[in-house]
Amino acid sequence: MERINDGSGTIVDGYNKIERWDDKSIEEIAKYYRRILELLGENPDREGLRNTPERVAKALSFLTRGYNQEPGEILRSAMFKEEYRQMVIVKDIDLYSMCEHHMLPFFGKAHVAYIPDGYITGLSKVARVVEAYSARLQVQERLTTQIRNCIQDNLKPLGVAVVIEAQHMCMQIRGVQKQNSVTTTSAFTGCFLSNMNTREEFIHLIGSKLH
């Protein structure tokens, strides 16, 4: 895929992908990273590291862009009245976040379902809600409940189910160093809590390969 950057953004498949950041914040963050390099025993003025503090500052700004997004507004921007009252599942949503304890990545899949009660939302909006909450300093447990609560509070469906499966670099490359460990969290509301058959159907469907 050809990527062209003319200073205003990256052209990807005919769409403009624009990364924005606050220059003053980037400058301030970069100063701290320059000092961190010095404390680690590195020379921030050598060729390979000369622009690293600024690059890291911009990367961190991108990885925490969720602080500038309102997930509820994302859902409400595409709400449609619809009488459909069966399960809607968006599964295998790629998820990338950063553990707030060590600021190391964790990544995996999110599976989200809801049963409408008068309103549905655009399918991409469910994935965007996952992304907006993921792009913050997080713990997986809180991330799971934030996604659930956002959908429940804004769509007011008959029930919401969220399951996240993730690998945490803070467990894999430091500390206990268990490279194959996977953490699973879940959160439910409404009929997913009260009706075991509904919950079991959800668990079965997210584990099935239908495509």
N, C-alpha and C positions, 0 to 999 in steps of 0.2 A: 504494500500500500504506500503510495507516494504521500509524503508529508511536506508541506511547504510553509515556512514561517516568514512572513514579511514584516514582522514586528507587531502586527495587530492580532495575530492569532495563528493557529494551525489549521490548514484546510484538510479536512478528512471526509472523503466521500461526498464532496459538494457542500459540506456544512462548515461553518466557522466555529472552531473550538477556541475560546478565548479565556486565558487565565488572567485574573486580576488580583492585584495585591496593593496594599498601602505602602508606598515607598518609605515613609518614615518608620513604620513598624519593621519593615524588612531591614532597614539600616540598623535599628536598635538591636534586633535579634541577632544580626550578623556580628555585631560587636561582642556579644556574649559567646558566640561560637568561636570567634577568633581567640578569645581568652581561654576557652575550654581546650582548644588545640594546643595552646601554650602549656597549660597545666598537665596535659597528657604527654608532654615532652616533645611535641612536634614543632616544626618551624612553619607558621602560617604564611610566610613570605616565599617559601619555595614554590617552584613552578606548578606542581601538581595540586597545591593547596591554596594558591593565591586567591581564587574565586570561590573556594569551598564554603566559607561562612555565608556568603550571600546565596549560594545555591541551596544550602541546607535551610536557610531561613525561608526561601521561597517554597521549598518542598514541604516544610512544616506548615506553612500557611495553607498550602493546598490540602494537606492531609487533615487539617482541622477546619476545613471550609464549612462544615456542618453548623458551626456556631453562628454563621450568618444566614442560615436557612430556617424557615419555619415549616416543619413537616405538616402541621395541620392545614396551612394554606395550600400546600402542594395537593393534598387530598381534595380540599374544597374547590380547587380550581377546575376539577373535572368530575363533578358529581352529577349523576343523571338519574332521573326518576325511572324506576323499572320494577316490575312486579315479580321478577325472578327471585325465588326464595330457596334455592339449592346452594350447595357449597361452591365457593369460588376459591381456587387454590392457585397461588403463584409460588412455585417451588424452585429450588436450586438457584436462588438469587445469590450471585457472587457478593461476598462481604469482605471488606478490608477495614480494619480499625487499629487503634493503638491502645494498649493497656496503660491505664493511668498510673499504675504503680511503678513501672519501669520505662515507660514510653517506648516499648518494643511492639512490633506488629502482632496482631492476631487476625486470622483469616479463615474463611470457610464458606458455608452456605446457610442461607436463611430460607425457611419454608413458612409461608403466611397464608392463612385461610380466613374467610369470613362468610357468614350466611346473611345476605341482605334482608333488610326489613323496609323496603320502599326505595332505597337508593343504592346504586353501585358507583364505583369510581373507575377511571381509566386504569388498565392493568399496569401500565408503566409507572403510575403514581405510587403503587404499592412498593415497587422496587426503589423508587426515589425516596420514599419515606425511610426505607432501610438504609439507603445511602446517606441521607441527611443526619440520621442519628449515629451512624457508624463513623462518619468523618468528624469525630470529636475524641477527646480522651475518654476512654470508656472502661467499664467492666462488662463482661458478657451478660451477667445476670440483669444488670440495669438496662442494657441495650434491649434485651428481650422484652422486658415489661414496658419500656418506652414505646416500642413499635406497637405492641398490643394496645396500650392505652390510647395512642394516637388514633388508631383505626376505630376503636370502640367509641371514643369521645366525639369523633367527627362524623363518621358514617352512621353511628348508632345502629349497628346490625344486631341480629339475633344472637350472635356469638362471634368471637375471634379466637384463632389459634395461631401461635407462633412457636416454631422450633428453630433453634440455631445450633449448628455443629461447627466447631472451630478448633483450629490448632493455634497454640500460643507460643510465640518465640521465647517468651520469658521462662517457659518450662522446657524448651527444646535446646536452646543454645547457652543457657546459664542455669544456675541453681540445680534443680534435680536432673536436668538434661535427659528427659524422656522423650525421644524424638517422635515416637509413634502415638503419643497420647492425643486423644480428641475429647473435647469438652462439649457436652450437650446440655442445653437449657430449654425450658419450655414455659409457656404462659398461656392461660386460657381464660375466656369469659363466657357468660351466657350458656347456651346449649352445649358448648364444648365441655363445660364443667358439669352440667346437670344430666347430660345424656351420654352414657358410656358408649352407646352404639355410634353416635356422631363422632366422638373423639377417636374411637377405634377405626372408623372409616378414614378419618384424616391421617392417622398414623400409617394405615395401610397404603393410602394413595401416595404419600410422600416417599414411601419406600419402594413403590412400584416403578418399573421402567416402561412407560406407556408410549415412548417415542423412540 
